[in-house]
Amino acid sequence: MCGRFSLTAELDALIERFQIDQVTIDDYSARYNIAPSQQVPTIIRAYDENRLGTLKWGLIPFWAKDASISNKLINARSETAEEKASFKHALKKRRCVILSDGFYEWKKDKDRKIPMRIQVNNGEPFAMAGLWEQWKDGEKSIYTCTILTTEANELMKNIHNRMPVILPKDKEHDWLDPSVEDFNILKDIMKPYPDDQMNAYEVSKLVNSPKNEDPSCIVPIEEI
């Protein structure tokens, strides 16, 4: 699964890297320990523009009767998303990318869990494949998202059996394009990212709590 991540890149760098046309985040700042239920920086393609805003992490399907379902839907298995009522409609028409420059996973070692930070190409920002929904609470609209996961690549197998779907740069446009509805095309995109383009290192147990949100969360343990 993917239950915690960071995004520390400058806003200008993100705008250039992801060809963002419109920004609706008024108070963008570096984030070191992003957790479920929080607002997360997300790109949606609408009216032929890449729009950067925020969505609440934890999907509420449009048909849900209760918002509490979001606690169970922070991740969606890419292998079965087309079949699941919670995800199949969004997979077809409401895809997004969730921006990150590192995600956390806990490696089991005997009787303890070691927090690890996993990066792409030594720290550059990357796009995690996501789905989004609009849910009505009376007159109020709530916009939420989930992160798609896939099987672990060789690097991740030593840490966890799942990992987020990280989009190759040349597939980001197709993922965001709502006119792409062929599941075979989407399935081809939702593959494990190449392990030789990733790295991982141990970090402090500070990341165990979402209350801790500062640069010390991403510092390699050997530098502390």
Accessible surface in RSA format (square Angstrom, percent):
REM  Atomic radii and reference values for relative SASA: ProtOr
REM  Chains: A
REM  Algorithm: Lee & Richards
REM  Probe-radius: 1.40
REM  Slices: 20
REM RES _ NUM      All-atoms   Total-Side   Main-Chain    Non-polar    All polar
REM                ABS   REL    ABS   REL    ABS   REL    ABS   REL    ABS   REL
RES MET A   1    89.49  46.3  86.80  57.4   2.69   6.4  47.44  40.3  42.05  55.7
RES CYS A   2     0.00   0.0   0.00   0.0   0.00   0.0   0.00   0.0   0.00   0.0
RES GLY A   3    15.30  18.9   0.00   N/A  15.30  18.9  10.43  28.6   4.87  10.9
RES ARG A   4    31.73  13.3  31.73  16.2   0.00   0.0   0.11   0.2  31.62  19.2
RES PHE A   5     0.10   0.0   0.10   0.1   0.00   0.0   0.10   0.1   0.00   0.0
RES SER A   6     0.00   0.0   0.00   0.0   0.00   0.0   0.00   0.0   0.00   0.0
RES LEU A   7     0.75   0.4   0.64   0.5   0.11   0.3   0.64   0.4   0.11   0.3
RES THR A   8    40.08  28.5  23.94  24.3  16.14  38.5   7.16   9.6  32.92  49.8
RES ALA A   9    19.40  17.8   8.02  12.4  11.37  25.9  18.46  26.0   0.94   2.5
RES GLU A  10   132.31  76.0 128.88  97.5   3.43   8.2  49.36  95.5  82.95  67.7
RES LEU A  11    44.73  24.9  42.88  30.7   1.86   4.7  42.88  30.1   1.86   5.0
RES ASP A  12   112.68  78.9 105.93 105.4   6.75  16.0  34.73  81.7  77.95  77.7
RES ALA A  13    48.01  44.1  38.29  59.1   9.72  22.1  44.92  63.3   3.09   8.2
RES LEU A  14     0.00   0.0   0.00   0.0   0.00   0.0   0.00   0.0   0.00   0.0
RES ILE A  15    55.74  31.7  54.26  40.4   1.48   3.6  54.26  39.1   1.48   4.0
RES GLU A  16   144.82  83.1 126.20  95.5  18.61  44.3  50.65  98.0  94.16  76.9
RES ARG A  17    57.58  24.2  38.12  19.4  19.46  46.3  36.84  50.3  20.74  12.6
RES PHE A  18    11.53   5.8   4.12   2.5   7.41  19.3   7.12   4.3   4.41  12.6
RES GLN A  19   140.28  78.4 128.47  93.9  11.81  28.1  40.70  86.6  99.58  75.5
RES ILE A  20    14.62   8.3   0.06   0.0  14.56  35.1   0.06   0.0  14.56  39.5
RES ASP A  21    88.65  62.1  50.25  50.0  38.40  90.8  13.93  32.8  74.72  74.5
RES GLN A  22    70.73  39.5  65.79  48.1   4.93  11.7  24.73  52.6  46.00  34.9
RES VAL A  23    52.24  34.4  23.68  21.4  28.56  68.8  23.68  20.6  28.56  77.5
RES THR A  24    82.11  58.4  55.31  56.1  26.80  63.9  50.06  67.2  32.04  48.4
RES ILE A  25    23.52  13.4   8.31   6.2  15.21  36.7  11.96   8.6  11.56  31.4
RES ASP A  26   148.89 104.3 108.40 107.9  40.49  95.7  37.08  87.3 111.82 111.5
RES ASP A  27   120.60  84.5 101.50 101.0  19.10  45.2  44.78 105.4  75.82  75.6
RES TYR A  28    46.42  21.7  16.79   9.6  29.63  77.1  19.58  14.7  26.83  33.1
RES SER A  29    65.96  55.7  56.11  74.9   9.85  22.7  41.34  88.0  24.62  34.5
RES ALA A  30    37.82  34.8  21.02  32.4  16.80  38.2  21.02  29.6  16.79  44.5
RES ARG A  31    52.63  22.1  52.63  26.8   0.00   0.0  22.50  30.7  30.13  18.3
RES TYR A  32    38.81  18.1  38.81  22.1   0.00   0.0  13.90  10.4  24.91  30.7
RES ASN A  33     0.02   0.0   0.00   0.0   0.02   0.0   0.00   0.0   0.02   0.0
RES ILE A  34     0.00   0.0   0.00   0.0   0.00   0.0   0.00   0.0   0.00   0.0
RES ALA A  35     5.41   5.0   5.41   8.4   0.00   0.0   5.41   7.6   0.00   0.0
RES PRO A  36    41.72  30.4  33.35  30.4   8.37  30.4  33.35  27.5   8.37  52.0
RES SER A  37    69.87  59.0  55.06  73.5  14.80  34.1  31.95  68.0  37.91  53.1
RES GLN A  38    52.74  29.5  47.21  34.5   5.53  13.2  27.57  58.7  25.17  19.1
RES GLN A  39    90.61  50.7  83.86  61.3   6.75  16.1  48.56 103.4  42.05  31.9
RES VAL A  40     0.52   0.3   0.52   0.5   0.00   0.0   0.52   0.5   0.00   0.0
RES PRO A  41     7.38   5.4   7.38   6.7   0.00   0.0   7.38   6.1   0.00   0.0
RES THR A  42     2.61   1.9   0.88   0.9   1.72   4.1   0.88   1.2   1.72   2.6
RES ILE A  43     1.19   0.7   1.19   0.9   0.00   0.0   1.19   0.9   0.00   0.0
RES ILE A  44    35.50  20.2  35.50  26.4   0.00   0.0  35.50  25.6   0.00   0.0
RES ARG A  45    54.06  22.7  44.45  22.7   9.62  22.9   4.44   6.1  49.62  30.1
RES ALA A  46    29.23  26.9  22.77  35.1   6.46  14.7  29.23  41.2   0.00   0.0
RES TYR A  47   187.05  87.3 154.03  87.6  33.02  85.9 118.04  88.7  69.01  85.1
RES ASP A  48   121.09  84.8 104.76 104.3  16.32  38.6  24.74  58.2  96.35  96.1
RES GLU A  49    60.05  34.5  60.05  45.4   0.00   0.0  12.99  25.1  47.06  38.4
RES ASN A  50    17.40  12.0  17.40  16.8   0.00   0.0   0.00   0.0  17.40  16.8
RES ARG A  51    75.67  31.8  73.57  37.5   2.10   5.0  19.60  26.8  56.07  34.0
RES LEU A  52     0.20   0.1   0.00   0.0   0.20   0.5   0.20   0.1   0.00   0.0
RES GLY A  53    13.75  17.0   0.00   N/A  13.75  17.0  11.84  32.5   1.91   4.3
RES THR A  54    59.50  42.3  37.59  38.1  21.90  52.2  16.54  22.2  42.96  64.9
RES LEU A  55     9.91   5.5   9.51   6.8   0.40   1.0   9.91   7.0   0.00   0.0
RES LYS A  56    70.41  34.3  70.41  43.2   0.00   0.0  18.17  16.4  52.23  55.6
RES TRP A  57     2.81   1.1   0.47   0.2   2.34   5.5   0.47   0.3   2.34   3.8
RES GLY A  58     0.65   0.8   0.00   N/A   0.65   0.8   0.42   1.2   0.23   0.5
RES LEU A  59     0.00   0.0   0.00   0.0   0.00   0.0   0.00   0.0   0.00   0.0
RES ILE A  60     2.02   1.2   2.02   1.5   0.00   0.0   2.02   1.5   0.00   0.0
RES PRO A  61     0.22   0.2   0.22   0.2   0.00   0.0   0.22   0.2   0.00   0.0
RES PHE A  62   101.44  50.8  81.92  50.7  19.52  50.8  82.06  49.8  19.38  55.5
RES TRP A  63   110.21  44.2  87.43  42.3  22.78  53.5  94.00  50.1  16.21  26.3
RES ALA A  64    11.26  10.4   1.36   2.1   9.90  22.5   2.41   3.4   8.86  23.5
RES LYS A  65   206.27 100.6 168.23 103.2  38.04  90.6 117.38 105.7  88.89  94.7
RES ASP A  66    86.13  60.3  80.81  80.4   5.33  12.6  29.64  69.7  56.50  56.3
RES ALA A  67    36.28  33.4  32.78  50.6   3.50   8.0  32.90  46.3   3.38   9.0
RES SER A  68    65.62  55.4  53.69  71.6  11.93  27.5  41.03  87.4  24.58  34.4
RES ILE A  69    44.71  25.4  40.10  29.9   4.61  11.1  44.46  32.0   0.25   0.7
RES SER A  70    12.95  10.9  12.10  16.1   0.85   2.0   1.21   2.6  11.74  16.4
RES ASN A  71   114.90  79.2  88.95  86.0  25.95  62.5  30.67  73.8  84.23  81.4
RES LYS A  72   173.72  84.7 144.52  88.7  29.19  69.5  94.36  84.9  79.36  84.5
RES LEU A  73    21.12  11.8  21.12  15.1   0.00   0.0  21.12  14.8   0.00   0.0
RES ILE A  74    21.98  12.5  21.98  16.4   0.00   0.0  21.98  15.8   0.00   0.0
RES ASN A  75    25.61  17.7  14.92  14.4  10.68  25.7  15.05  36.2  10.56  10.2
RES ALA A  76     1.86   1.7   0.00   0.0   1.86   4.2   1.86   2.6   0.00   0.0
RES ARG A  77   126.71  53.2 122.72  62.6   3.99   9.5  49.82  68.1  76.89  46.6
RES SER A  78     3.91   3.3   2.62   3.5   1.29   3.0   0.82   1.7   3.09   4.3
RES GLU A  79    84.02  48.2  57.67  43.6  26.35  62.7  59.48 115.0  24.54  20.0
RES THR A  80    39.50  28.1  39.50  40.0   0.00   0.0  36.03  48.4   3.48   5.3
RES ALA A  81     0.27   0.3   0.00   0.0   0.27   0.6   0.27   0.4   0.00   0.0
RES GLU A  82    81.00  46.5  73.72  55.8   7.28  17.3  24.47  47.3  56.53  46.2
RES GLU A  83   125.99  72.3  97.36  73.7  28.63  68.2  43.29  83.7  82.70  67.5
RES LYS A  84   103.84  50.7 102.38  62.8   1.47   3.5  46.22  41.6  57.62  61.4
RES ALA A  85    56.38  51.8  47.80  73.8   8.58  19.5  47.81  67.3   8.57  22.7
RES SER A  86    19.97  16.9  17.71  23.6   2.26   5.2   2.13   4.5  17.84  25.0
RES PHE A  87    15.76   7.9  15.63   9.7   0.13   0.3  15.76   9.6   0.00   0.0
RES LYS A  88    85.84  41.9  78.73  48.3   7.11  16.9  26.26  23.6  59.57  63.5
RES HIS A  89    78.21  42.7  72.64  50.5   5.56  14.2  42.93  44.2  35.28  41.0
RES ALA A  90     0.22   0.2   0.00   0.0   0.22   0.5   0.00   0.0   0.22   0.6
RES LEU A  91     4.25   2.4   4.25   3.0   0.00   0.0   4.25   3.0   0.00   0.0
RES LYS A  92   106.89  52.1 104.98  64.4   1.91   4.6  49.93  44.9  56.97  60.7
RES LYS A  93    99.53  48.6  87.20  53.5  12.33  29.4  57.77  52.0  41.76  44.5
RES ARG A  94    56.29  23.6  55.81  28.4   0.48   1.2  18.16  24.8  38.13  23.1
RES ARG A  95     8.87   3.7   2.38   1.2   6.49  15.4   2.16   3.0   6.70   4.1
RES CYS A  96     0.00   0.0   0.00   0.0   0.00   0.0   0.00   0.0   0.00   0.0
RES VAL A  97     1.69   1.1   1.69   1.5   0.00   0.0   1.69   1.5   0.00   0.0
RES ILE A  98     0.07   0.0   0.07   0.1   0.00   0.0   0.07   0.0   0.00   0.0
RES LEU A  99     0.00   0.0   0.00   0.0   0.00   0.0   0.00   0.0   0.00   0.0
RES SER A 100     0.00   0.0   0.00   0.0   0.00   0.0   0.00   0.0   0.00   0.0
RES ASP A 101     5.18   3.6   5.17   5.1   0.02   0.0   1.11   2.6   4.07   4.1
RES GLY A 102     0.00   0.0   0.00   N/A   0.00   0.0   0.00   0.0   0.00   0.0
RES PHE A 103     0.25   0.1   0.25   0.2   0.00   0.0   0.25   0.2   0.00   0.0
RES TYR A 104     0.50   0.2   0.00   0.0   0.50   1.3   0.00   0.0   0.50   0.6
RES GLU A 105    11.64   6.7  11.64   8.8   0.00   0.0   0.00   0.0  11.64   9.5
RES TRP A 106    49.25  19.8  44.24  21.4   5.01  11.8  41.61  22.2   7.65  12.4
RES LYS A 107    70.75  34.5  70.75  43.4   0.00   0.0  22.83  20.5  47.93  51.1
RES LYS A 108   154.67  75.5 133.15  81.7  21.52  51.2  75.98  68.4  78.69  83.8
RES ASP A 109    51.36  36.0  48.00  47.8   3.36   7.9   7.93  18.7  43.43  43.3
RES LYS A 110   205.39 100.2 152.23  93.4  53.16 126.6 111.90 100.7  93.49  99.6
RES ASP A 111   142.19  99.6 102.78 102.3  39.41  93.2  51.62 121.5  90.57  90.3
RES ARG A 112   113.94  47.8 105.24  53.6   8.70  20.7  45.98  62.8  67.96  41.2
RES LYS A 113   117.88  57.5 108.19  66.4   9.69  23.1  54.53  49.1  63.36  67.5
RES ILE A 114    16.24   9.2  15.29  11.4   0.95   2.3  16.24  11.7   0.00   0.0
RES PRO A 115     2.03   1.5   2.03   1.9   0.00   0.0   2.03   1.7   0.00   0.0
RES MET A 116    23.13  12.0  23.13  15.3   0.00   0.0  20.37  17.3   2.75   3.6
RES ARG A 117     7.95   3.3   7.95   4.1   0.00   0.0   0.00   0.0   7.95   4.8
RES ILE A 118     0.00   0.0   0.00   0.0   0.00   0.0   0.00   0.0   0.00   0.0
RES GLN A 119    21.37  11.9  21.34  15.6   0.02   0.1   0.02   0.1  21.34  16.2
RES VAL A 120     1.73   1.1   1.73   1.6   0.00   0.0   1.73   1.5   0.00   0.0
RES ASN A 121    64.45  44.4  44.77  43.3  19.68  47.4  20.35  49.0  44.10  42.6
RES ASN A 122   126.58  87.3  99.31  96.0  27.27  65.7  25.52  61.4 101.07  97.7
RES GLY A 123    24.35  30.0   0.00   N/A  24.35  30.0   9.55  26.2  14.80  33.1
RES GLU A 124    54.37  31.2  47.23  35.7   7.14  17.0  24.27  46.9  30.10  24.6
RES PRO A 125    23.57  17.2  23.44  21.4   0.13   0.5  23.44  19.3   0.13   0.8
RES PHE A 126     4.59   2.3   4.59   2.8   0.00   0.0   4.59   2.8   0.00   0.0
RES ALA A 127     0.13   0.1   0.01   0.0   0.13   0.3   0.01   0.0   0.13   0.3
RES MET A 128     0.00   0.0   0.00   0.0   0.00   0.0   0.00   0.0   0.00   0.0
RES ALA A 129     0.00   0.0   0.00   0.0   0.00   0.0   0.00   0.0   0.00   0.0
RES GLY A 130     0.00   0.0   0.00   N/A   0.00   0.0   0.00   0.0   0.00   0.0
RES LEU A 131     0.00   0.0   0.00   0.0   0.00   0.0   0.00   0.0   0.00   0.0
RES TRP A 132    45.10  18.1  45.10  21.8   0.00   0.0  43.28  23.1   1.83   3.0
RES GLU A 133     3.79   2.2   3.79   2.9   0.00   0.0   0.00   0.0   3.79   3.1
RES GLN A 134    66.35  37.1  58.50  42.8   7.85  18.7  10.35  22.0  56.00  42.5
RES TRP A 135    22.59   9.1  22.16  10.7   0.43   1.0  19.80  10.6   2.80   4.5
RES LYS A 136   124.75  60.9 108.79  66.8  15.96  38.0  73.99  66.6  50.76  54.1
RES ASP A 137    75.80  53.1  66.57  66.3   9.22  21.8   2.82   6.6  72.98  72.8
RES GLY A 138    65.08  80.3   0.00   N/A  65.08  80.3  42.53 116.7  22.55  50.5
RES GLU A 139   173.64  99.7 147.56 111.6  26.08  62.1  68.34 132.2 105.30  86.0
RES LYS A 140   133.83  65.3 126.35  77.5   7.48  17.8  79.04  71.1  54.79  58.4
RES SER A 141    33.72  28.5  14.46  19.3  19.27  44.4  10.26  21.9  23.46  32.9
RES ILE A 142    35.73  20.3  32.88  24.5   2.85   6.9  35.73  25.7   0.00   0.0
RES TYR A 143    97.59  45.6  90.64  51.6   6.96  18.1  62.22  46.8  35.37  43.6
RES THR A 144     0.03   0.0   0.03   0.0   0.00   0.0   0.03   0.0   0.00   0.0
RES CYS A 145     0.00   0.0   0.00   0.0   0.00   0.0   0.00   0.0   0.00   0.0
RES THR A 146     0.00   0.0   0.00   0.0   0.00   0.0   0.00   0.0   0.00   0.0
RES ILE A 147     0.43   0.2   0.43   0.3   0.00   0.0   0.43   0.3   0.00   0.0
RES LEU A 148     0.00   0.0   0.00   0.0   0.00   0.0   0.00   0.0   0.00   0.0
RES THR A 149     3.46   2.5   3.46   3.5   0.00   0.0   0.09   0.1   3.36   5.1
RES THR A 150     4.28   3.0   4.28   4.3   0.00   0.0   0.03   0.0   4.25   6.4
RES GLU A 151   103.47  59.4 103.35  78.2   0.12   0.3  25.28  48.9  78.19  63.8
RES ALA A 152     7.34   6.8   1.47   2.3   5.87  13.4   1.47   2.1   5.87  15.6
RES ASN A 153    13.30   9.2   6.62   6.4   6.68  16.1  13.30  32.0   0.00   0.0
RES GLU A 154   106.32  61.0 100.25  75.8   6.07  14.4  48.56  93.9  57.75  47.2
RES LEU A 155    46.69  26.0  40.66  29.1   6.03  15.2  45.87  32.2   0.82   2.2
RES MET A 156     0.07   0.0   0.07   0.0   0.00   0.0   0.07   0.1   0.00   0.0
RES LYS A 157   125.92  61.4  98.46  60.4  27.46  65.4  58.71  52.8  67.21  71.6
RES ASN A 158   105.59  72.8  89.93  86.9  15.66  37.7  21.18  51.0  84.42  81.6
RES ILE A 159    15.48   8.8   5.38   4.0  10.10  24.3   6.81   4.9   8.67  23.5
RES HIS A 160    50.75  27.7  42.42  29.5   8.33  21.3  29.26  30.2  21.49  25.0
RES ASN A 161   110.39  76.1  96.68  93.4  13.71  33.0  38.76  93.3  71.63  69.2
RES ARG A 162    22.91   9.6  22.89  11.7   0.02   0.0  16.94  23.1   5.97   3.6
RES MET A 163     0.00   0.0   0.00   0.0   0.00   0.0   0.00   0.0   0.00   0.0
RES PRO A 164     0.13   0.1   0.00   0.0   0.13   0.5   0.00   0.0   0.13   0.8
RES VAL A 165     0.03   0.0   0.00   0.0   0.03   0.1   0.03   0.0   0.00   0.0
RES ILE A 166     0.80   0.5   0.37   0.3   0.43   1.0   0.37   0.3   0.43   1.2
RES LEU A 167     3.70   2.1   0.00   0.0   3.70   9.3   0.00   0.0   3.70   9.9
RES PRO A 168    45.75  33.3  44.38  40.5   1.37   5.0  45.75  37.8   0.00   0.0
RES LYS A 169   119.99  58.5 102.81  63.1  17.19  40.9  62.13  55.9  57.86  61.6
RES ASP A 170   114.76  80.4  83.91  83.5  30.85  72.9  51.32 120.8  63.45  63.3
RES LYS A 171    65.06  31.7  65.06  39.9   0.00   0.0  21.20  19.1  43.87  46.7
RES GLU A 172    19.10  11.0  19.10  14.5   0.00   0.0   9.22  17.8   9.88   8.1
RES HIS A 173   111.45  60.9 105.25  73.2   6.20  15.9  86.27  88.9  25.18  29.3
RES ASP A 174    48.76  34.2  48.72  48.5   0.04   0.1   2.53   5.9  46.23  46.1
RES TRP A 175     0.10   0.0   0.00   0.0   0.10   0.2   0.00   0.0   0.10   0.2
RES LEU A 176    12.01   6.7   7.93   5.7   4.08  10.2   7.99   5.6   4.02  10.8
RES ASP A 177    32.47  22.7  32.44  32.3   0.03   0.1   2.80   6.6  29.67  29.6
RES PRO A 178    54.82  40.0  51.82  47.2   3.00  10.9  54.82  45.3   0.00   0.0
RES SER A 179    85.62  72.4  58.75  78.4  26.87  61.9  49.43 105.3  36.19  50.7
RES VAL A 180    22.72  14.9  18.56  16.8   4.16  10.0  22.72  19.7   0.00   0.0
RES GLU A 181    64.42  37.0  48.57  36.7  15.85  37.7  16.35  31.6  48.07  39.2
RES ASP A 182    72.57  50.8  59.91  59.6  12.66  29.9  28.09  66.1  44.48  44.4
RES PHE A 183    41.57  20.8  37.31  23.1   4.27  11.1  37.39  22.7   4.18  12.0
RES ASN A 184   109.60  75.6 100.84  97.4   8.76  21.1  24.67  59.4  84.93  82.1
RES ILE A 185    79.85  45.4  75.54  56.3   4.31  10.4  79.57  57.3   0.28   0.8
RES LEU A 186     2.02   1.1   2.02   1.4   0.00   0.0   2.02   1.4   0.00   0.0
RES LYS A 187   127.84  62.4 124.97  76.7   2.88   6.9  68.31  61.5  59.54  63.4
RES ASP A 188    70.03  49.1  60.41  60.1   9.62  22.7  19.71  46.4  50.32  50.2
RES ILE A 189     5.59   3.2   1.40   1.0   4.19  10.1   2.81   2.0   2.78   7.5
RES MET A 190    12.18   6.3   2.93   1.9   9.24  22.0   2.93   2.5   9.24  12.2
RES LYS A 191   113.61  55.4 110.31  67.7   3.30   7.8  68.00  61.2  45.61  48.6
RES PRO A 192    43.67  31.8  28.40  25.9  15.28  55.5  28.43  23.5  15.24  94.7
RES TYR A 193    19.40   9.1  17.25   9.8   2.15   5.6   3.94   3.0  15.47  19.1
RES PRO A 194    59.26  43.2  48.80  44.5  10.45  38.0  59.26  48.9   0.00   0.0
RES ASP A 195    57.97  40.6  53.03  52.8   4.94  11.7   0.13   0.3  57.84  57.7
RES ASP A 196   123.99  86.8  85.84  85.4  38.15  90.2  45.58 107.3  78.40  78.2
RES GLN A 197    72.70  40.7  68.14  49.8   4.56  10.9  21.10  44.9  51.61  39.1
RES MET A 198    17.69   9.2   0.01   0.0  17.68  42.1   1.50   1.3  16.19  21.4
RES ASN A 199    41.96  28.9  39.41  38.1   2.55   6.1  28.57  68.8  13.39  12.9
RES ALA A 200    31.10  28.6   3.73   5.8  27.37  62.3   3.73   5.2  27.37  72.5
RES TYR A 201    38.91  18.2  34.56  19.7   4.35  11.3  33.43  25.1   5.48   6.8
RES GLU A 202    54.31  31.2  50.54  38.2   3.77   9.0   8.17  15.8  46.14  37.7
RES VAL A 203     1.10   0.7   0.00   0.0   1.10   2.6   0.00   0.0   1.10   3.0
RES SER A 204    15.74  13.3  15.10  20.2   0.64   1.5   3.23   6.9  12.51  17.5
RES LYS A 205   127.58  62.2 117.39  72.0  10.18  24.2  70.03  63.0  57.54  61.3
RES LEU A 206    70.92  39.5  67.02  47.9   3.90   9.8  69.79  49.0   1.13   3.0
RES VAL A 207     0.00   0.0   0.00   0.0   0.00   0.0   0.00   0.0   0.00   0.0
RES ASN A 208    72.36  49.9  53.14  51.4  19.22  46.3  25.00  60.2  47.35  45.8
RES SER A 209    37.01  31.3  35.29  47.1   1.72   4.0  29.98  63.8   7.03   9.8
RES PRO A 210    60.91  44.4  52.55  47.9   8.37  30.4  52.97  43.7   7.95  49.4
RES LYS A 211   190.56  93.0 156.26  95.9  34.30  81.7 107.80  97.0  82.76  88.2
RES ASN A 212    43.40  29.9  40.99  39.6   2.41   5.8   2.80   6.7  40.60  39.2
RES GLU A 213    65.25  37.5  41.60  31.5  23.65  56.3  39.18  75.8  26.07  21.3
RES ASP A 214    58.08  40.7  56.87  56.6   1.21   2.9  27.86  65.6  30.22  30.1
RES PRO A 215    75.68  55.2  75.55  68.9   0.13   0.5  75.55  62.4   0.13   0.8
RES SER A 216    40.40  34.1  36.44  48.6   3.97   9.1  35.32  75.2   5.08   7.1
RES CYS A 217     0.00   0.0   0.00   0.0   0.00   0.0   0.00   0.0   0.00   0.0
RES ILE A 218    36.33  20.7  34.35  25.6   1.98   4.8  34.35  24.7   1.98   5.4
RES VAL A 219    45.72  30.1  44.28  40.1   1.44   3.5  45.72  39.7   0.00   0.0
RES PRO A 220    27.09  19.7  27.09  24.7   0.00   0.0  27.09  22.4   0.00   0.0
RES ILE A 221    67.11  38.2  60.85  45.3   6.27  15.1  60.85  43.8   6.27  17.0
RES GLU A 222   134.86  77.4  96.02  72.6  38.83  92.5  65.47 126.6  69.38  56.6
RES GLU A 223   125.26  71.9  89.12  67.4  36.14  86.1  35.46  68.6  89.80  73.3
RES ILE A 224   124.76  71.0  65.60  48.9  59.16 142.6  92.01  66.3  32.75  88.9
END  Absolute sums over single chains surface
CHAIN  1 A    11237.9       9383.6       1854.3       5608.8       5629.2
END  Absolute sums over all chains
TOTAL         11237.9       9383.6       1854.3       5608.8       5629.2
